[in-house]
Amino acid sequence: MYECLPVPFGLVRFGVAPDHPDVKNCQDKFEQVASSPRFNFIGNIAIGKDLPLANLRPHYNAITFAYGATKDRKLGISSEDRLKGIYSARDFVGWYNGLPEHQALAPDLELGEEAVIIGQGNVALDVARTLLSHVDGLRKTDMTDQALNTLSKSRVKRVRVIGRRGPMQASFTIKEVRELLNLPSVSFEPIDPALFPPNATKLPRTPKRLTQLLVKGSSTPALQARKSWSLDFFLSPTSFNASNATPCTLSSLTFLRNEVKGPDIFASSATVSPTTSEILYPTSLAFRSIGYKSEAIEGMKDLGIDFDERRGIIPNDLHGRITSLSEDGTGIPGLYCSGWVKRGPAGVIANTMEDAFDTAESIAKDWENKEPFMAGTNGWDALQEDAATKNLRPVSWDNWKRIDVAEKKRGKAKGKEREKFTSIPDMLAVLD
Amino acid sequence: MHGHLTPPKPDEELNVTFIDKEGEEHNFQVAQGDNLLDIAQSEELEMEGACGGSCACSTCHVIVESDDMFEKMDEPDDDENDMLDLAFGLTETSRLGCQVKMSKALDGLRVKLPSMTRNLQASDFSGAKKS
């Protein structure tokens, strides 16, 4: 298993919210897998950058791409990248989780009391919860000290989580909504009952329970609340507006109201179209949270892979066998994919797990059926020399365990589960 | 994790049957208080418990075979129901294995392990919907 960082676990370490430690328990399972003598972790080597993909090919029977979605989708609105105060939710989550590439983000949470989050998935709700939670409740988690310090100075009091469609189409899941509604001293602005189907009790179980929860709302009265939040529906952003006084700083967002179309406006697949009615929300802080996006690894073309830029996935037969677009969907021997780069960036750990089983089953079946594979068998043994001549510093599983111990030790001193190293040199320094 | 459950005392054994994805039945005699996830894992059945039995995922989903038995159980709490909402092949008698503890009332319980292998549809690739 090649990993570009010196540490394993990807999104479980850098994406799952610090206040969801139970979700991270799947790391125990990963530890079990890693303890197999047939498993080899090679960290701190970025395939496609440090080692060309083409160099791997002669040395393995099969390669599975399971590198997820490393970018986020953009709104495509002018000044989205220019104004101070606009952040990608993905970068923000990476920042508070200690992902080295986002440590310089320095989000300014002291500009004003309002925050707007564009998007209504679970990442959007994670960001909202982080902004609304009392920082002392997060101090025992593995959120970085830097992030805790920034959050402790936050002036944000009011968070709007804004969606293009309605509550029956939102992609957040009920657990994340319930957590927000249960936050102490945080109130929730009631949702217009007209946005829910009139006979909610007849809905299927999952939308019914979510509807009931959203209608019930929070038990904290607005007057007693320290902070508040709302879910705002049927709005699409059209511009980020700069402040007159400081032209490089966000001061408001303009949205167009959408209207819902279709025979069943409450169906999860219902679509919307913009009206001409505008609404302006003053805010100095906005987060873009409309989904993640996978990208191709350099050199994939040389292996015959036509990355599907539009869908952001590697073309495959739905069971992880990579297919070539140009040759009528024939499989490419020995190449597989799994997870978000196979299915697209949606779903919880259960989905990704099932997906991994599905790809593993494909590989095992192909092997049993004597389908063609690649010819190499020496794997890392053959590539080590290559890595050495390039002055790469591979990190083994035992090396990671030493980093793990060091992080836990740093955390213990502060009453935290762990204090992560937030730069690659700091991680590697443990091994010197 | 494997095989560390305390064996039941003589005359206090409770029967539980797991029906796996292939339809094969596995019967065990267990002690009061054992939960279905721990039982399945200690017997090396194919049941995941990705979050370690902390009700934070839906990978230990089981389907209770009879409505009567389902009714005898303590009602699932909000946290369990929230996770079940994300489970594949959710039924009226679905539970999370980690939350069901064996008791005298549940002696003879039969649960099915849902088939994990779901045929992926083209809609799984749209990226918009969370299942």
Contacts between the chains, C-beta under 8 A, distances in Angstrom:
chain1	res1	chain2	res2	distance
A	20	B	56	6.9
A	22	B	51	5.1
A	22	B	52	7.3
A	22	B	54	3.9
A	22	B	55	7.5
A	22	B	56	3.6
A	23	B	51	6.0
A	23	B	56	4.9
A	23	B	57	6.8
A	25	B	50	7.1
A	25	B	51	4.6
A	25	B	52	3.8
A	25	B	54	6.1
A	25	B	56	7.1
A	26	B	50	4.2
A	26	B	51	6.5
A	26	B	52	7.9
A	26	B	57	7.4
A	28	B	52	6.0
A	29	B	48	7.7
A	29	B	50	6.2
A	121	B	130	7.6
A	122	B	130	7.9
A	171	B	128	7.2
A	171	B	129	6.9
A	171	B	130	5.0
A	173	B	82	7.5
A	173	B	85	7.1
A	173	B	86	6.1
A	173	B	130	6.5
A	174	B	82	4.7
A	174	B	85	5.6
A	175	B	79	7.4
A	175	B	82	4.2
A	175	B	83	6.9
A	178	B	78	6.6
A	178	B	82	6.3
A	205	B	85	7.0
A	205	B	90	6.8
A	206	B	85	4.4
A	206	B	90	7.5
A	209	B	81	6.5
A	209	B	82	7.7
A	209	B	85	6.3
A	210	B	85	7.7
A	268	B	129	6.8
A	269	B	129	7.9
A	291	B	127	6.9
A	311	B	125	6.2
A	311	B	127	6.8
A	312	B	127	7.2
A	313	B	125	6.6
A	318	B	119	8.0
A	318	B	120	4.3
A	318	B	122	8.0
A	318	B	124	7.5
A	318	B	125	7.8
A	319	B	120	7.1
A	343	B	120	7.4
A	343	B	124	5.7
A	343	B	125	6.4
A	343	B	127	7.9
A	344	B	124	7.6
A	344	B	125	5.7
A	344	B	126	7.1
A	344	B	127	3.4
A	345	B	127	6.4
A	346	B	127	5.6
A	346	B	128	7.3
A	346	B	129	6.8
A	346	B	130	5.1
A	347	B	130	5.8
A	347	B	131	6.4
A	348	B	57	7.1
A	348	B	58	7.7
A	348	B	86	5.8
A	348	B	130	7.5
A	349	B	50	5.5
A	349	B	51	7.9
A	349	B	57	5.5
A	349	B	59	7.5
A	350	B	50	7.0
A	350	B	57	5.6
A	350	B	58	4.9
A	350	B	59	5.1
A	350	B	86	6.3
A	350	B	87	7.2
A	350	B	88	7.4
A	351	B	131	6.4
A	353	B	48	6.5
A	353	B	50	6.2
A	353	B	59	6.2
A	354	B	88	7.0
A	354	B	116	5.3
A	354	B	117	7.7
A	354	B	118	6.9
A	357	B	116	6.2
A	357	B	117	7.3
A	358	B	117	6.6
A	358	B	120	7.4
A	361	B	117	7.4
